[in-house]
């Protein structure tokens, strides 16, 4: 299933594309076939990209607003015309169902559009210095300045969108950016960077404002530990994110890490809607999303009725070829992930959980939609991020206990609560220790115009163009005493 790629060979470093010493195959997770050979970067090329980015840091910082906006608008226009090409490429390299790749493309377009619009709103404000007598006759204001070179490292599950989350805010803020995609999924990111670089050139900006490096841990370490960069923006696992933060210190690090997102079903919930949400939110992207439903916490009085709503919906989830429009669950990214998820399921059952449902397909490489009931404490399928099509259900005596269970984790990205009570909804917003609370929707409902991010081990900093742009700038205070 080898395909012809629509961008140059090698890596986009500096103003041109540089050939790499080696390549590595990108596999279609569904059947293991080779999609393409991707360039593999080296530490030498990482140093080269860093030097290029540092050399144009001032030039990019001083690009006029209209140039930065035009470049982002140009990229938006071109990517939108390549919609089907991107969707097909995403399916092949991620193995995600078509519907999820379509959503990823739409969110990528929204990210580019919003970042272009935010260029016009990147400004400071004046402040009254005469609040003290010593400030009389002084003029005070502050402005935002680009933070410098940005290194963006992305995960495999949403390679196009996550790259856009790094690239678009960096360019809007006036920062050169070096992107490092996950080794399993570099192709859509390479294509995006190619089109963004063309848009930069057309707008009168240097193509090297956006560069891309592939490679292993050594390449990532080279990029993130250079003390001359301004910020690192990482999306991935908590363990890797914590290591990057330690190694990169004191450089600013923005971390969008994992979670084991909870959905609470209150006593007064619309149980049919809650069951729909659990299926929709637990199995999209084959469960490979940091805000997919993993922990379902049901108030005991409605447990039986909720399970009665949930059970018939599970067999309706189509499992199979991700290229088919009806498919909702397919193969995970690689065999190692599949083996780990199966092991966590087996460990939970051995410890006393009930395997209430697991869709059995014709392909043993695909884990079908799975439901675990009443997991004992200490099980990884509850405590850690499973990143597969598995939901775990526990019941609690009341809504207050449900909120305590939501918070009893080292993670804190998103959580949802289904309820018909405004009092319960606002209590959730007030009490849940997470970066986002969603009422009567899936925790995976994420707007790219909102401040997205987590607390605790789920990360630091916020994404979404407006908020990421602020993260990638520094404030500069100015005080002027006019000549008399």
Buried (B, 14 or more C-beta within 10 A) or exposed (E): EEBEBBBBBBBBBBEEBBEBEEBBEBBBBBEEEEBBBBBBBBBEBBBBBBEBBBEBBEBBBEBEEEBBBBBBBBBBBBBBEBBEBBBBBBBBBBBBBBBBBBBBBBBBBBBBBBBBBBBEEBEBEEBEBEEEEEBEEBEBBBBBBBBBBBBBBBBBBBBBBBBBBBBBBBBBBBBBBBBBBBBBBBBBBBBBBBBBBBBBBBBEBBBBBBBBBBBEEEBBBBBBBBEEBBBBBBBBBBEBBBBBBEBBEEBBBBBBBBBBBBBBBBBBBBBEBBBBBBBBBBBBBBBBBBBBBBBBBBBBEBBEBBBEBBEEBBEEBBBBBBBBEEBBBBBBBBEEBBEBBBEBBEBBBEEEBEEBBBBEBEBEBBBBBBBBBEBEEEBBBBBBBBBBBBBBBBBBEEBEBBBEBBBEBEBBBBBBBBBEBEEBBEBBBEBBBBBBBBBBBBBBBBEBBBBBBBBBBBBBBBBBBBBBBBBBBBEEEEEEEEEE
